[in-house]
Amino acid sequence: MTLFPSIPAEEFDFQDILYEKKDMVATITLNRPQNYNAYVTNTLKELITAFTDSANDDQVGVIIYTGVGDKAFCTGGDVKEYAEVYTQQPRDYWKYMGLFSGYIESIMKTGKVTIARLNGMAVGGGNESQLACDLAVMADDTFISQVGTSVGSVACGGATQWLPLLVGDRRAREILLLNQRIDAQKALDWGLVNRVVPRDQLDEAVNEIAQIAIDKFPECTRYTKAQINYWKDQSWHGTIGHARDWLTTHFTSLEPYEGMTAFVEKRPARYRELREMAAEGKSIEFLWGPYRHTCGECGAKGIPAEFTWCGACGAKLEE
């Protein structure tokens, strides 16, 4: 008798992911190809459940994490959800980041070998997701990148913490500050992944590693992971709480609004315009300037500086 029985994968009613357990291997697959396998709030909840179940199931020895299709492994958080939900009610982003932290930690704390099968691009939180795994095998026709400073965010959900450990300080800065694509060969050379193979050999390569990992003692594997994770744990737990609060506060400002709106509208973001505004002494923290005016007619206060008319009564504001 066990208090942690093996639960058949098909009993989980997942909407955003696929889950399979077979021959000591659990496979967790992001299933949002219409959004390049970007995760939304519900997806994170399902992923936590799947990784936790895999960790507790003694019939599982190795966990493979991948995405549906051949375009994307994962492109991080769904920017459309960010734009529509979290820029409108930033305090809820603090709750979301708590969920995201739990998701990343559910990968790291499985006690079992986790293999990222990079079937397509790993962008933003998608790269952070594969960084949370122990090993990664990448198709030779895809790429990795971070996009935080391009969309009004900061990649502190694993990338700022772990990239310096994996690729070194200078290369980490290049990835995080320039947001350029890292092709498969460079990803291999820099130590971002373990193997790069032709796409038609991806499953064979992943399965080969999985079978090697299964033929090891499970408790020794679990504690080896705990030891290896020391520096990842230190950098993660030393920064993620601060990052959670800073990102939540930052969601009230202009940069995420502009960056994510531009992404959704498929237009260039106004990077240089904002820099020019700052150089001219204008506000770049607020969409319509700081809360400055008081209406002489109705007494409404905190009206944005760039408004010429009162939003409450319609009266013209005095200069």
Residue, then its C-alpha position, 0 to 999 in steps of 0.5 A: m500500500t502506498l499513499f502516493p499511488s500511480i495515477p494514469a495520465e489519462e485521468f487528468d483533465f488537462q486543457d492546455i497540455l498533453y500528458e503521457k506516462k509509458d515505460m518509466v517515461a513521463t512526457i509533458t507537452l505544451n499544447r497551445p500551437q495556435n499561440y506558439n506554445a505560450y503559456v497562460t495562467n491556466t497552463l501554469k496550473e496544469l504544468i505544476t500538476a503534471f510535474t508534481d504527479s511525475a515527481n511522486d509517481d514511482q513508475v516514472g523515472v525520467i520526465i521529457y518536456t516538449g511542445v506540440g508541432d515543429k515551430a515552438f517548444c515554448t515562447g513564454g508567457d502569452v503576451k496577449e494575456y499580459a496586455e489584456v489582463y495584467t497591465q489592466q490589474p497589475r496587482d494580479y501579476w504578483k499572484y501570477m508570478g507566484l504561480f510561475s515561480g511554483y511552476i519553475e520550482s516544480i520542474m527543478k524539484t522533481g528529483k528525477v532527470t528532466i529532459a527538454r526536447l526543443n522541437g522549436m524555438a525556446v523564447g523568453g520564459g520558454n528558454e527559462s523553462q528549458l534552463a530549469c530542466d537538467l538536460a536539453v536536446m535541440a533540433d538543428d533548425t531552431f533557436i533560443s532567445q530572451v525578449g524581456t527588454s524588447v517587450g517591457s519586462v525583465a527576464c528574471g524568471g530564471a534567465t538573469q539568475w542562471l544564464p551567467l552560470l551556464v554561459g558566462d557573464r559576457r554571453a549572458r549579457e549579450i543574450l539578455l541585453l540584446n535579445q538576439r537569436i541564438d541558433a542551435q549550433k551557437a546554443l550548443d557551443w555556449g552550453l545552453v543545450n547538451r545536444v543538437v540533432p537533425r529534426d528527424q533524429l530528435d526523438e531518437a536522441v531524447n529517448e537515448i538519453a532517457q534510457i541511459a538516465i533510467d539505468k541509474f539508481p533513483e535515490c542517488t539520482r535525486y540527491t545528485k540533482a539536489q547537490i548540482n542545483y545548489w548554485k541555481d537554488q541560491s541565485w533563484h531564491g535570492t532574487i525571485g521574491h524581489a523580482r516578483d514584487w518589482l515586476t508587479t510594480h513595473f506593470t503599472s508603468l508605460e514600458p510594459y504597456e507600450g511593449m506588449t501593446a506593440f507586440v499584440e498590434k504587430r508594430p515596432a515598439r516606440y523605444r527611441e521615442l521614449r528615450e527622446m521624451a526622457a531626454e527632453g525632460k518628459s515623463i516616460e513612466f506614465l502613458w499620459g504623464p504624471y497625475r498633475h492637474t486639478c479641474g477648476e470646475c468640478g475639483a477632480k484631482g490627479i488628472p494626467a499632465e498631458f490632458t487638456w480636458c477634464g475626464a470627469c466633467g469635460a471642462k477645459l483644464e487651465e495650463 
